[in-house]
């Protein structure tokens, strides 16, 4: 049992724990686990067990926080609260159904088992060992007590055991896997004849009466979407920064700080490395003697060094900063004057002789060169504080104001207007889903309030109001007549081409025509989803049945306004060995899919049999 727990802790449980908490926290992670809320309003009842309002609201909050954490720039206005509430309630109901089923089957996890599971989970380990502080912090960040978390984990583990058992019980014969792989690697030979729209263009005629009749019969397809004319004001960090003046002495002070931070010394050194070996001491003594006699350091490096890359360069390691090599090498290098040699120096790599070749210090840009950028950065930083202050004040004022003119005047902003803003596909700033959602809310749309102040990006905040609302309405004929005419012309064109195609198909069936003439294009050994054949033609060719030995399998495909006749001549399944690793992997995959389908059906049955009430 405990070994199974360990295995699961490193696999399924460890991977799903966060998702499990999000789905199940509000069900079992409540005080109800250890005593419960009594008489609390419920949002649903599952087989007599209540899902309380407090549990539900807590779960909604967790789900909202989860969605915000997944945003690059978290913005609460982008949350669809109604959808979150619907999804949360459905998840809670299903989780409760599964938990009750596990209990009915007598499945449980002992206290010893839950302890072993917790200490085995990677989320709570530091350097491979269980860390109590990591565990406690994780649980507290969820807003739970340890006992609540233990009970939650215990119930979720048990419920997951049922899923694991059902999914693992899925079966898929090896022959089914082999057949599927053979179909996937199948090749087909076929020929095509393209009938072009231009060949029947002189027979196509669509009158104004045809257009009007089609419009009247299909008017529901032509509606002008709901839209609003809007006014808005926009507060941006850039606007605020334009009014910020930075004193010259502050620019100079920041320049000096940057120079101190960015100035550094680099030292170019060469070395001779002697790695540990039986003759190491003899070689070190020989190098020392030669250096004392005035031998060239670079030549000695080429002759003696065990670092082949630098030896070719006379031991040259290039320019290094303090800390690049660290330890005793750095200490020796930093103690040298240009041209001096230190050694022997012991490091983890072996024994070194070190020569300092050059010293250079970085030269920072001149003040005049850096001043504009520094001034802009300081202005932006100062503007950030001012922007935050103005944003707070604008938010309060816009909330209480009956118009935009008053806050615009107060903050020296321009009231901008735009017509035809819809629920989708708008230009900035109304490409922000949260702002658009508020524009079409009852408070703003019907009651005439301003929207909240919405951060459409990190440095821009917008408040808007509706000037005029236009409900969804039919588009007049004159707006859509050209589109209808194009549609009817295409339909007529394809109908005429289909008549021609039918004659070609009849001739092919009767042997009066062969698909190998100059007008035909032949394709051989075409592989599914991997060829230059136009997608509609390939999809149709691979949907045709295998042809008779002496015949064709025939069909047509549409490309734009052209029609393509297809004559399939041969189908060859791929050669797949039933005993191959590929077949075994496919069989395992199919078995898992079948097991998952069986589990889904199992869950649906539980849901259908459960007595679920929603007040």
DABEL-V299470 format. One record per residue. N is the residue number from 1. SS is DSSP state (h for helix, s for strand, l for the rest). PHI is phi in whole degrees, 0 to 359 (NA if undefined). Layout:
n->N ss->SS phi->PHI
n->N ss->SS phi->PHI
This chain:
n->1 ss->l phi->NA
n->2 ss->h phi->294
n->3 ss->h phi->294
n->4 ss->h phi->299
n->5 ss->h phi->296
n->6 ss->h phi->301
n->7 ss->h phi->298
n->8 ss->h phi->292
n->9 ss->h phi->296
n->10 ss->h phi->273
n->11 ss->l phi->241
n->12 ss->h phi->302
n->13 ss->h phi->298
n->14 ss->h phi->298
n->15 ss->h phi->282
n->16 ss->h phi->258
n->17 ss->h phi->302
n->18 ss->h phi->295
n->19 ss->h phi->299
n->20 ss->h phi->298
n->21 ss->h phi->298
n->22 ss->h phi->297
n->23 ss->h phi->286
n->24 ss->h phi->251
n->25 ss->h phi->306
n->26 ss->h phi->287
n->27 ss->h phi->276
n->28 ss->h phi->249
n->29 ss->l phi->272
n->30 ss->l phi->254
n->31 ss->h phi->298
n->32 ss->h phi->300
n->33 ss->h phi->295
n->34 ss->h phi->246
n->35 ss->l phi->157
n->36 ss->l phi->86
n->37 ss->l phi->269
n->38 ss->l phi->245
n->39 ss->l phi->74
n->40 ss->l phi->276
n->41 ss->l phi->303
n->42 ss->s phi->250
n->43 ss->s phi->259
n->44 ss->s phi->196
n->45 ss->s phi->231
n->46 ss->s phi->242
n->47 ss->l phi->50
n->48 ss->l phi->87
n->49 ss->s phi->264
n->50 ss->s phi->279
n->51 ss->s phi->257
n->52 ss->s phi->281
n->53 ss->h phi->296
n->54 ss->h phi->294
n->55 ss->h phi->301
n->56 ss->h phi->298
n->57 ss->h phi->295
n->58 ss->h phi->295
n->59 ss->h phi->293
n->60 ss->h phi->300
n->61 ss->h phi->297
n->62 ss->h phi->295
n->63 ss->h phi->296
n->64 ss->h phi->296
n->65 ss->h phi->297
n->66 ss->h phi->297
n->67 ss->h phi->296
n->68 ss->h phi->296
n->69 ss->h phi->293
n->70 ss->l phi->271
n->71 ss->l phi->276
n->72 ss->l phi->297
n->73 ss->l phi->236
n->74 ss->l phi->307
n->75 ss->l phi->218
n->76 ss->h phi->301
n->77 ss->h phi->290
n->78 ss->h phi->276
n->79 ss->l phi->283
n->80 ss->l phi->268
n->81 ss->h phi->297
n->82 ss->h phi->297
n->83 ss->h phi->292
n->84 ss->h phi->300
n->85 ss->h phi->296
n->86 ss->h phi->296
n->87 ss->h phi->296
n->88 ss->h phi->298
n->89 ss->h phi->296
n->90 ss->h phi->297
n->91 ss->h phi->295
n->92 ss->h phi->293
n->93 ss->h phi->296
n->94 ss->h phi->296
n->95 ss->h phi->297
n->96 ss->h phi->292
n->97 ss->h phi->300
n->98 ss->h phi->293
n->99 ss->h phi->296
n->100 ss->h phi->295
n->101 ss->h phi->297
n->102 ss->h phi->298
n->103 ss->h phi->295
n->104 ss->h phi->296
n->105 ss->l phi->275
n->106 ss->l phi->77
n->107 ss->l phi->280
n->108 ss->l phi->204
n->109 ss->l phi->235
n->110 ss->l phi->289
n->111 ss->h phi->300
n->112 ss->h phi->297
n->113 ss->h phi->294
n->114 ss->h phi->291
n->115 ss->h phi->298
n->116 ss->h phi->297
n->117 ss->h phi->297
n->118 ss->h phi->296
n->119 ss->h phi->291
n->120 ss->h phi->270
n->121 ss->l phi->282
n->122 ss->h phi->301
n->123 ss->h phi->301
n->124 ss->h phi->249
n->125 ss->s phi->247
n->126 ss->s phi->232
n->127 ss->l phi->55
n->128 ss->l phi->80
n->129 ss->s phi->238
n->130 ss->s phi->299
n->131 ss->l phi->238
n->132 ss->h phi->298
n->133 ss->h phi->295
n->134 ss->h phi->298
n->135 ss->h phi->296
n->136 ss->h phi->296
n->137 ss->h phi->296
n->138 ss->h phi->300
n->139 ss->h phi->295
n->140 ss->h phi->294
n->141 ss->h phi->296
n->142 ss->l phi->277
n->143 ss->l phi->74
n->144 ss->l phi->238
n->145 ss->l phi->267
n->146 ss->h phi->297
n->147 ss->h phi->295
n->148 ss->h phi->299
n->149 ss->h phi->296
n->150 ss->h phi->299
n->151 ss->h phi->293
n->152 ss->h phi->300
n->153 ss->h phi->295
n->154 ss->h phi->298
n->155 ss->h phi->292
n->156 ss->h phi->292
n->157 ss->h phi->298
n->158 ss->h phi->295
n->159 ss->h phi->299
n->160 ss->h phi->291
n->161 ss->h phi->298
n->162 ss->h phi->295
n->163 ss->h phi->300
n->164 ss->h phi->300
n->165 ss->h phi->295
n->166 ss->h phi->291
n->167 ss->h phi->296
n->168 ss->h phi->293
n->169 ss->l phi->278
n->170 ss->l phi->296
n->171 ss->l phi->235
n->172 ss->l phi->214
n->173 ss->l phi->297
n->174 ss->h phi->299
n->175 ss->h phi->294
n->176 ss->h phi->295
n->177 ss->h phi->296
n->178 ss->h phi->296
n->179 ss->h phi->296
n->180 ss->h phi->296
n->181 ss->h phi->295
n->182 ss->h phi->296
n->183 ss->h phi->292
n->184 ss->h phi->298
n->185 ss->l phi->263
n->186 ss->l phi->296
n->187 ss->s phi->241
n->188 ss->s phi->224
n->189 ss->s phi->249
n->190 ss->s phi->204
n->191 ss->s phi->235
n->192 ss->s phi->230
n->193 ss->s phi->233
n->194 ss->s phi->267
n->195 ss->s phi->260
n->196 ss->l phi->272
n->197 ss->h phi->300
n->198 ss->h phi->298
n->199 ss->h phi->289
n->200 ss->h phi->237
n->201 ss->h phi->301
n->202 ss->h phi->287
n->203 ss->h phi->262
n->204 ss->l phi->270
n->205 ss->l phi->214
n->206 ss->l phi->238
n->207 ss->l phi->268
n->208 ss->h phi->299
n->209 ss->h phi->294
n->210 ss->h phi->300
n->211 ss->h phi->297
n->212 ss->h phi->295
n->213 ss->h phi->297
n->214 ss->h phi->295
n->215 ss->h phi->299
n->216 ss->h phi->294
n->217 ss->h phi->279
n->218 ss->l phi->228
n->219 ss->h phi->299
n->220 ss->h phi->296
n->221 ss->h phi->280
n->222 ss->l phi->238
n->223 ss->s phi->237
n->224 ss->s phi->274
n->225 ss->l phi->295
n->226 ss->l phi->304
n->227 ss->s phi->211
n->228 ss->s phi->222
n->229 ss->s phi->267
n->230 ss->s phi->234
n->231 ss->s phi->236
n->232 ss->s phi->205
n->233 ss->s phi->236
n->234 ss->s phi->226
n->235 ss->s phi->253
n->236 ss->s phi->233
n->237 ss->h phi->298
n->238 ss->h phi->298
n->239 ss->h phi->297
n->240 ss->h phi->294
n->241 ss->h phi->296
n->242 ss->h phi->299
n->243 ss->l phi->263
n->244 ss->l phi->265
n->245 ss->l phi->254
n->246 ss->l phi->251
n->247 ss->l phi->300
n->248 ss->h phi->297
n->249 ss->h phi->294
n->250 ss->h phi->289
n->251 ss->h phi->297
n->252 ss->h phi->296
n->253 ss->h phi->298
n->254 ss->h phi->293
n->255 ss->h phi->299
n->256 ss->h phi->297
n->257 ss->h phi->296
n->258 ss->h phi->294
n->259 ss->h phi->298
n->260 ss->h phi->295
n->261 ss->h phi->286
n->262 ss->h phi->263
n->263 ss->l phi->282
n->264 ss->l phi->204
n->265 ss->s phi->253
n->266 ss->s phi->239
n->267 ss->s phi->238
n->268 ss->s phi->264
n->269 ss->s phi->231
n->270 ss->s phi->237
n->271 ss->s phi->217
n->272 ss->s phi->241
n->273 ss->s phi->257
n->274 ss->s phi->243
n->275 ss->l phi->279
n->276 ss->l phi->297
n->277 ss->l phi->198
n->278 ss->l phi->298
n->279 ss->l phi->260
n->280 ss->h phi->300
n->281 ss->h phi->297
n->282 ss->h phi->298
n->283 ss->h phi->291
n->284 ss->h phi->299
n->285 ss->h phi->296
n->286 ss->h phi->295
n->287 ss->h phi->295
n->288 ss->h phi->299
n->289 ss->h phi->296
n->290 ss->h phi->294
n->291 ss->h phi->295
n->292 ss->h phi->299
n->293 ss->l phi->276
n->294 ss->l phi->91
n->295 ss->l phi->295
n->296 ss->l phi->289
n->297 ss->h phi->299
n->298 ss->h phi->298
n->299 ss->h phi->294
n->300 ss->h phi->296
n->301 ss->h phi->297
n->302 ss->h phi->296
n->303 ss->h phi->277
n->304 ss->h phi->250
n->305 ss->l phi->294
n->306 ss->l phi->270
n->307 ss->l phi->259
n->308 ss->h phi->297
n->309 ss->h phi->293
n->310 ss->h phi->284
n->311 ss->h phi->301
n->312 ss->l phi->298
n->313 ss->l phi->260
n->314 ss->l phi->71
n->315 ss->l phi->87
n->316 ss->s phi->293
n->317 ss->s phi->258
n->318 ss->s phi->77
n->319 ss->s phi->277
n->320 ss->s phi->232
n->321 ss->l phi->260
n->322 ss->l phi->302
n->323 ss->l phi->100
n->324 ss->l phi->297
n->325 ss->l phi->254
n->326 ss->l phi->72
n->327 ss->h phi->59
n->328 ss->h phi->293
n->329 ss->h phi->297
n->330 ss->h phi->301
n->331 ss->h phi->300
n->332 ss->h phi->291
n->333 ss->h phi->297
n->334 ss->h phi->289
n->335 ss->h phi->275
n->336 ss->l phi->271
n->337 ss->l phi->266
n->338 ss->l phi->303
n->339 ss->l phi->94
n->340 ss->l phi->279
n->341 ss->s phi->237
n->342 ss->s phi->238
n->343 ss->s phi->150
n->344 ss->s phi->287
n->345 ss->s phi->240
n->346 ss->s phi->270
n->347 ss->s phi->225
n->348 ss->l phi->294
n->349 ss->l phi->272
n->350 ss->s phi->143
n->351 ss->s phi->250
n->352 ss->s phi->242
n->353 ss->s phi->249
n->354 ss->s phi->237
n->355 ss->s phi->237
n->356 ss->s phi->273
n->357 ss->s phi->265
n->358 ss->s phi->196
n->359 ss->s phi->230
n->360 ss->s phi->222
n->361 ss->s phi->242
n->362 ss->l phi->296
n->363 ss->l phi->255
n->364 ss->l phi->290
n->365 ss->l phi->301
n->366 ss->l phi->293
n->367 ss->h phi->304
n->368 ss->h phi->298
n->369 ss->h phi->284
n->370 ss->h phi->268
n->371 ss->h phi->304
n->372 ss->h phi->300
n->373 ss->h phi->292
n->374 ss->h phi->297
n->375 ss->h phi->299
n->376 ss->h phi->294
n->377 ss->h phi->296
n->378 ss->h phi->294
n->379 ss->h phi->295
n->380 ss->h phi->296
n->381 ss->h phi->296
n->382 ss->h phi->291
n->383 ss->h phi->295
n->384 ss->h phi->301
n->385 ss->h phi->294
n->386 ss->h phi->292
n->387 ss->h phi->297
n->388 ss->h phi->298
n->389 ss->h phi->294
n->390 ss->h phi->295
n->391 ss->h phi->299
n->392 ss->h phi->298
n->393 ss->h phi->293
n->394 ss->h phi->296
n->395 ss->h phi->300
n->396 ss->h phi->295
n->397 ss->h phi->291
n->398 ss->h phi->295
n->399 ss->h phi->294
n->400 ss->h phi->266
n->401 ss->l phi->277
n->402 ss->l phi->267
n->403 ss->l phi->207
n->404 ss->l phi->255
n->405 ss->h phi->296
n->406 ss->h phi->295
n->407 ss->h phi->296
n->408 ss->h phi->297
n->409 ss->h phi->292
n->410 ss->h phi->298
n->411 ss->l phi->252
n->412 ss->l phi->55
n->413 ss->l phi->247
n->414 ss->l phi->266
n->415 ss->l phi->277
n->416 ss->s phi->256
n->417 ss->s phi->227
n->418 ss->s phi->207
n->419 ss->s phi->253
n->420 ss->s phi->74
n->421 ss->s phi->281
n->422 ss->l phi->253
n->423 ss->l phi->284
n->424 ss->l phi->220
n->425 ss->l phi->57
n->426 ss->l phi->247
n->427 ss->l phi->276
n->428 ss->l phi->303
n->429 ss->l phi->272
n->430 ss->l phi->272
n->431 ss->l phi->272
n->432 ss->l phi->271
n->433 ss->h phi->299
n->434 ss->h phi->295
n->435 ss->h phi->293
n->436 ss->h phi->295
n->437 ss->h phi->300
n->438 ss->h phi->289
n->439 ss->h phi->302
n->440 ss->l phi->263
n->441 ss->l phi->281
n->442 ss->h phi->298
n->443 ss->h phi->300
n->444 ss->h phi->274
n->445 ss->h phi->287
n->446 ss->l phi->258
n->447 ss->l phi->263
n->448 ss->l phi->79
n->449 ss->l phi->278
n->450 ss->l phi->286
n->451 ss->l phi->289
n->452 ss->l phi->294
n->453 ss->l phi->285
n->454 ss->s phi->250
n->455 ss->s phi->278
n->456 ss->s phi->281
n->457 ss->s phi->206
n->458 ss->l phi->295
n->459 ss->l phi->239
n->460 ss->s phi->221
n->461 ss->s phi->237
n->462 ss->s phi->228
n->463 ss->s phi->234
n->464 ss->s phi->224
n->465 ss->s phi->211
n->466 ss->s phi->272
n->467 ss->s phi->268
n->468 ss->s phi->207
n->469 ss->s phi->244
n->470 ss->s phi->238
n->471 ss->l phi->296
n->472 ss->l phi->302
n->473 ss->s phi->211
n->474 ss->s phi->296
n->475 ss->l phi->279
n->476 ss->l phi->293
n->477 ss->h phi->304
n->478 ss->h phi->298
n->479 ss->h phi->282
n->480 ss->h phi->241
n->481 ss->h phi->301
n->482 ss->h phi->296
n->483 ss->h phi->295
n->484 ss->h phi->295
n->485 ss->h phi->299
n->486 ss->h phi->299
n->487 ss->h phi->296
n->488 ss->h phi->294
n->489 ss->h phi->295
n->490 ss->h phi->294
n->491 ss->h phi->299
n->492 ss->h phi->297
n->493 ss->h phi->301
n->494 ss->h phi->294
n->495 ss->h phi->295
n->496 ss->h phi->295
n->497 ss->h phi->293
n->498 ss->h phi->296
n->499 ss->h phi->299
n->500 ss->h phi->295
n->501 ss->h phi->297
n->502 ss->h phi->299
n->503 ss->h phi->294
n->504 ss->h phi->296
n->505 ss->h phi->296
n->506 ss->h phi->298
n->507 ss->h phi->295
n->508 ss->h phi->294
n->509 ss->h phi->295
n->510 ss->l phi->272
n->511 ss->l phi->75
n->512 ss->l phi->277
n->513 ss->l phi->219
n->514 ss->l phi->242
n->515 ss->l phi->279
n->516 ss->l phi->225
n->517 ss->l phi->281
n->518 ss->l phi->294
n->519 ss->l phi->280
n->520 ss->s phi->264
n->521 ss->s phi->247
n->522 ss->s phi->263
n->523 ss->s phi->236
n->524 ss->s phi->238
n->525 ss->s phi->50
n->526 ss->s phi->284
n->527 ss->s phi->264
n->528 ss->l phi->303
n->529 ss->l phi->63
n->530 ss->l phi->218
n->531 ss->l phi->200
n->532 ss->l phi->269
n->533 ss->l phi->293
n->534 ss->l phi->308
n->535 ss->h phi->305
n->536 ss->h phi->299
n->537 ss->h phi->292
n->538 ss->h phi->295
n->539 ss->h phi->299
n->540 ss->h phi->290
n->541 ss->h phi->297
n->542 ss->l phi->275
n->543 ss->l phi->265
n->544 ss->l phi->285
n->545 ss->l phi->291
n->546 ss->l phi->299
n->547 ss->l phi->288
n->548 ss->l phi->296
n->549 ss->l phi->303
n->550 ss->l phi->249
n->551 ss->l phi->234
n->552 ss->l phi->234
n->553 ss->s phi->253
n->554 ss->s phi->245
n->555 ss->s phi->190
n->556 ss->s phi->225
n->557 ss->s phi->217
n->558 ss->s phi->258
n->559 ss->s phi->234
n->560 ss->l phi->65
n->561 ss->l phi->254
n->562 ss->s phi->261
n->563 ss->s phi->238
n->564 ss->s phi->245
n->565 ss->s phi->272
n->566 ss->s phi->240
n->567 ss->s phi->241
n->568 ss->s phi->278
n->569 ss->s phi->249
n->570 ss->s phi->203
n->571 ss->s phi->230
n->572 ss->s phi->234
n->573 ss->l phi->288
n->574 ss->l phi->291
n->575 ss->l phi->272
n->576 ss->l phi->237
n->577 ss->l phi->277
n->578 ss->l phi->301
n->579 ss->l phi->268
n->580 ss->l phi->285
n->581 ss->h phi->297
n->582 ss->h phi->299
n->583 ss->h phi->293
n->584 ss->h phi->299
n->585 ss->h phi->295
n->586 ss->h phi->294
n->587 ss->h phi->298
n->588 ss->h phi->296
n->589 ss->h phi->298
n->590 ss->h phi->296
n->591 ss->h phi->297
n->592 ss->h phi->295
n->593 ss->h phi->297
n->594 ss->h phi->297
n->595 ss->h phi->297
n->596 ss->h phi->294
n->597 ss->h phi->296
n->598 ss->h phi->296
n->599 ss->h phi->294
n->600 ss->h phi->300
n->601 ss->h phi->295
n->602 ss->h phi->299
n->603 ss->h phi->293
n->604 ss->h phi->299
n->605 ss->h phi->297
n->606 ss->h phi->300
n->607 ss->h phi->296
n->608 ss->h phi->293
n->609 ss->h phi->277
n->610 ss->l phi->286
n->611 ss->l phi->267
n->612 ss->s phi->247
n->613 ss->s phi->240
n->614 ss->l phi->234
n->615 ss->l phi->301
